[in-house]
């Protein structure tokens, strides 16, 4: 019996040692497995991070740069040159295409501005041309109210044909430029526009407080024109006068062509009155409105 108990005790002790050895082995294996799992998970993570960094540098950055430059093109700003040329040929070509497109777009904008100026400016005098004047007049009439109306001063150089015949067309052109310089710098007018209407005719449109203001200013303008001194091609000093027709409206519903025709009829009356004077349409007798207008198309 004692022998059996002794054997059982020895067996129990041996089992404990074996169990401890097995547990220790399992723990070591678990640690090794954990390190292996960490390694296997870390390496792909590092690779992914490297791939993302490479993608950002070689893929994302060039695309973002192209998008930024496209936005700059839309806002007409200076393009931002790439610091590093993309390694991928396709992306490099995209960046180059955006830069080229930006240069072309900028050049087109400049060309369009030049064309717009040419389309709206008279090449000889630098004033607005008739097309620009008509657009401005229509907008001005739409703004007209009972407090601030639209005034038209239609100006014609008196005996301009005689100036050309006597002194030559180059000198006549100098007279046109002299008058245009005066009209481009006339003071004390609200929202004015001076334009060459055609030939020796000029026109000024502005926001006037009343018809009397427009008529008074037209008379002031006649005096300023008479004071002009123009040097001809041969060195002679040339002086000339001008006649002015005035029309005025406070109605935003008025037709621009009707207002312009009234100014033209007033101008015709000024010339019939001896020239070098200003006549307002409101001053004309009723039968004058039936006269044929000399307005040129």
Secondary structure, 3 states (H helix, E strand, C coil): CHHHHHHHHHHHHHHHHHHHHHHHHHHHHHHHHHHHHHHHHHHHHHHHHHHHHHHHHHHHHHHHHHHHHHHHHHCCCCCCCCCCCCCCHHHHHHHHHHHHHHHHHHHHHHHHHHHHHHHHECCCCCCECHHHHHHHHHHHHHCCCCCCEEEEEEEEECCHHHHHHHHCHHHHHHHHHHHHHHHHCCCCCEEEEEEEEECCEEEEEEEECCHHHHHHHHHHHHHHHHCCCEECCCCCEECCCEEEEEEEECCCCCCHHHHHHHHHHHHHHHHHCCCCCEEEHHHCCHHHHHCCCCCCC
